[in-house]
């Protein structure tokens, strides 16, 4: 009932925002360019800010504006409410570049390669990656590592917890009746919400944040942290709060990724050895799921589980290096690895096989035979790349 009421209130607030947005026939707004490509004799731009996501075209000879902040004037007469809530097309004119943020400049000055700059901006700020680099990451099976998600938010949480904890403990003696973990947890969640706002609420990061809030509540109540209800609540709350803006392939893949982690720990104890084993199980499951949507494959994709393990070291190290103004130290290593994704073949999981796999996956949460079944089916599908 609470979620339904929240949904109604959210719809009403969104409709009022929509009416305000189309109140003027021409509106000037500040947006970020999240995609740009040429089609015939014009450019298509995908633009986004914290309120709307939309497409427009320009017949000007534009430079590469990916991840640039711009000011643009759009015609609002033909924008309907559903489009406002999801994505819409709007004719536009008068594109003006905005100043680059201090953080963007800090990252840019530490690298000479544009591809590497985009990679780190995606890693730290949730910005978009150019098409060729996205293709390389997809081919190598590591796209999830460079899209802000639960792993990255977990590291940020850990870092903030250490910082706030060291300061808070000095003052805790003055009010020892307070639960130190609760207070620090709330502070961490507030700072992370600000981080979500700065990064324009990427769908995968929204999922991770909502889940973190729910996990925090469950932990404070000493509940099971691998309860499937956490995932269901995450999906429902994310949808009811952000509505159509949350629906994307990335969001659905991240939800399924967490589902398979929960599924694994339903049958295996949570310890270090099994956490490493889970990484390979997750690769097997997500190999099937990702190849229902994406076709790029080469044999270096089998290194993905090891790359994921290495990334748990690479991410915090690269973060610290950028703080120390030494961000370019790992550039050559990263560029060499990305080049491995230049050559690929097409491999697609047939639709009926994918549906069967998903059906067995959901059944596996309740039946152990189905858990064995998805592992066998995934291995068979994986073997198809050698045929």
C-alpha positions, 0 to 999 in steps of 0.5 A: 500500500505504501509503495502504491501511494508513493507511486501515485504521489510520484506520478502527480509530482512528475506531471506537475514538473512536465507541465512546468517544462512545456509551459514555454514553447521554447526552453533553454536547458543545460544538458550533458551529451551522452551519445553522438553519431552521424547519420547521413548529413546530420548528427544525432545527439542524445542529451541528458540532465537530472530531469529529462533524457531526449534526442535531437539532431544538428546539421552543423559540422559539430566536433566530438561533444561526447560528455560535454556540458552544453546549453541548448534551446528546444521546442517543447510543443510536441513533447508528451508526458510519456516521452517526458518520463522516458525519452523524447525527440525535440527539434533544437537550435543554439548549442553552446558549450559550458565550462568543464567541471573541476573534476573533469579537468583534474582527470583530463590533465593526467592522461593524454589518450582520449579513450583513457580519459573517457574510461576514467570519467565513466569509472568515477563520474558515470559519464558515457564511453564512445562506441568503439571503446564500448564495443571493446569492453563488451567483447572482453566481457568487462563492460560491467566493470566500467559502468558505475554499479554496486561494486563501485558504490561498495568501495565508496561506502567503505572509504566513507565509512573509514573517514567518518568512523575515524572522526566520529569515534572522537566525539562518540564519548560525548553521546555513547548512547548513540548507535555508531554504526547507524549514525555513520551509515546514515552519513554515508548514504547521504553523501552517496545520494549527493554523488548520485545527483552529481553523476545524473542518477545512472540506472545501475547506480540507482539500483545499487544505492536503493539496494544499499539502503534496503541492506542497511535497514535489514542489517540494522534489524539483524535480517538475512542479507541474502533474502530475495525480498531485498532484490524485489524491493529494490526493483519496486522502489527503484521503479516507483521512485524513478519510473520509466527513467530506470528501465534500461538493459543495464539496469535489468542486467545489474538486477539479474547479476545481483540475483545470481549472486544471491542464488549462489549464496543460497547454496554455498556459505559466504566465505572468501573461498566461495566468493572467489568461486562465485565470481566464476559462477557469475561469469557463466550465468551472465555470459548467457544473459549478456549474449541474449542482447549483445553479440560481440565475442572473442576468446579473451572473454574467458579471462573476464573472471580474472579481470574482475578479480584484478579490478577489485585491486585496480579500482581503488589503486587507480582512485588513489593514483588520481588523488595523488595526480599520478592517474596516468601510471596505468594507461599503457596497461589499460590500452594494451588490454583494450586492444585485445577486444578489437577483433571479435565474432558474433555469438548470440544465444537463441531467444527460446534458449534464453527464455528457458535459461531464465525460467530455470534460473528463477526456479533454481531459487526454490529447487536445487535440481534447477540450480544444477540445470542452469549450470549444465545449460550454461556450460552447453551454451558456452561450448557453442562458441567452439562449434 
